Amino acid sequence: MTLQLVRFRVPDERATEVEESLDALFRALEAASPAGIEYAAARFHDSPEFLLVLDHTGDGPNPLLELPAAVSFRARIPEWAGAPVPPEPLRLLGRYSG
């Protein structure tokens, strides 16, 4: 299992653009239905700060790297954020699902 986090802030005027791009990305994910991943995106309330979390539970390469919409979204993050934002690995300490 690989758990990664991407956290970035954009100028206020670009936040809606990022949300719209995330909506398109999740529509593409639904259509492609890649196995072995859980992917989540969040915005910190009304701030222009975003959080992306990828849980790659499968073996082999990350299927997001083969999805054009995901590759395109990831390529735009430095443009929105003003600098490259590499994914950071996370170590899961606990998870509960009820």
GIGI-V853533 format. One record per residue. N is the residue number from 1. RES is the residue in three letters. SS is DSSP state (2 for helix, 1 for strand, 0 for the rest). BURIAL is 1 if it has 9 or more other ideal C-beta (glycine too) atoms within 8 Angstrom, else 0. Layout:
n=N res=RES ss=SS burial=BURIAL
n=N res=RES ss=SS burial=BURIAL
This chain:
n=1 res=MET ss=0 burial=0
n=2 res=THR ss=1 burial=0
n=3 res=LEU ss=1 burial=1
n=4 res=GLN ss=1 burial=1
n=5 res=LEU ss=1 burial=1
n=6 res=VAL ss=1 burial=1
n=7 res=ARG ss=1 burial=1
n=8 res=PHE ss=1 burial=1
n=9 res=ARG ss=1 burial=0
n=10 res=VAL ss=0 burial=1
n=11 res=PRO ss=0 burial=0
n=12 res=ASP ss=2 burial=0
n=13 res=GLU ss=2 burial=0
n=14 res=ARG ss=2 burial=1
n=15 res=ALA ss=2 burial=1
n=16 res=THR ss=2 burial=0
n=17 res=GLU ss=2 burial=0
n=18 res=VAL ss=2 burial=1
n=19 res=GLU ss=2 burial=1
n=20 res=GLU ss=2 burial=0
n=21 res=SER ss=2 burial=1
n=22 res=LEU ss=2 burial=1
n=23 res=ASP ss=2 burial=0
n=24 res=ALA ss=2 burial=1
n=25 res=LEU ss=2 burial=1
n=26 res=PHE ss=2 burial=1
n=27 res=ARG ss=2 burial=1
n=28 res=ALA ss=2 burial=1
n=29 res=LEU ss=2 burial=1
n=30 res=GLU ss=2 burial=0
n=31 res=ALA ss=2 burial=0
n=32 res=ALA ss=2 burial=0
n=33 res=SER ss=0 burial=0
n=34 res=PRO ss=0 burial=1
n=35 res=ALA ss=0 burial=0
n=36 res=GLY ss=0 burial=1
n=37 res=ILE ss=1 burial=1
n=38 res=GLU ss=1 burial=0
n=39 res=TYR ss=1 burial=1
n=40 res=ALA ss=1 burial=0
n=41 res=ALA ss=1 burial=1
n=42 res=ALA ss=1 burial=0
n=43 res=ARG ss=1 burial=1
n=44 res=PHE ss=0 burial=0
n=45 res=HIS ss=0 burial=0
n=46 res=ASP ss=0 burial=0
n=47 res=SER ss=0 burial=0
n=48 res=PRO ss=0 burial=1
n=49 res=GLU ss=1 burial=1
n=50 res=PHE ss=1 burial=1
n=51 res=LEU ss=1 burial=1
n=52 res=LEU ss=1 burial=1
n=53 res=VAL ss=1 burial=1
n=54 res=LEU ss=1 burial=1
n=55 res=ASP ss=1 burial=1
n=56 res=HIS ss=1 burial=1
n=57 res=THR ss=0 burial=0
n=58 res=GLY ss=0 burial=0
n=59 res=ASP ss=0 burial=0
n=60 res=GLY ss=0 burial=0
n=61 res=PRO ss=0 burial=0
n=62 res=ASN ss=0 burial=0
n=63 res=PRO ss=2 burial=1
n=64 res=LEU ss=2 burial=1
n=65 res=LEU ss=2 burial=0
n=66 res=GLU ss=2 burial=0
n=67 res=LEU ss=0 burial=1
n=68 res=PRO ss=2 burial=0
n=69 res=ALA ss=2 burial=1
n=70 res=ALA ss=2 burial=1
n=71 res=VAL ss=2 burial=1
n=72 res=SER ss=2 burial=0
n=73 res=PHE ss=2 burial=1
n=74 res=ARG ss=2 burial=0
n=75 res=ALA ss=2 burial=0
n=76 res=ARG ss=2 burial=1
n=77 res=ILE ss=2 burial=1
n=78 res=PRO ss=2 burial=1
n=79 res=GLU ss=2 burial=0
n=80 res=TRP ss=2 burial=1
n=81 res=ALA ss=2 burial=1
n=82 res=GLY ss=0 burial=0
n=83 res=ALA ss=0 burial=0
n=84 res=PRO ss=0 burial=0
n=85 res=VAL ss=0 burial=1
n=86 res=PRO ss=0 burial=0
n=87 res=PRO ss=0 burial=0
n=88 res=GLU ss=1 burial=0
n=89 res=PRO ss=1 burial=0
n=90 res=LEU ss=1 burial=0
n=91 res=ARG ss=0 burial=0
n=92 res=LEU ss=0 burial=0
n=93 res=LEU ss=0 burial=0
n=94 res=GLY ss=0 burial=0
n=95 res=ARG ss=0 burial=0
n=96 res=TYR ss=0 burial=0
n=97 res=SER ss=0 burial=0
n=98 res=GLY ss=0 burial=0
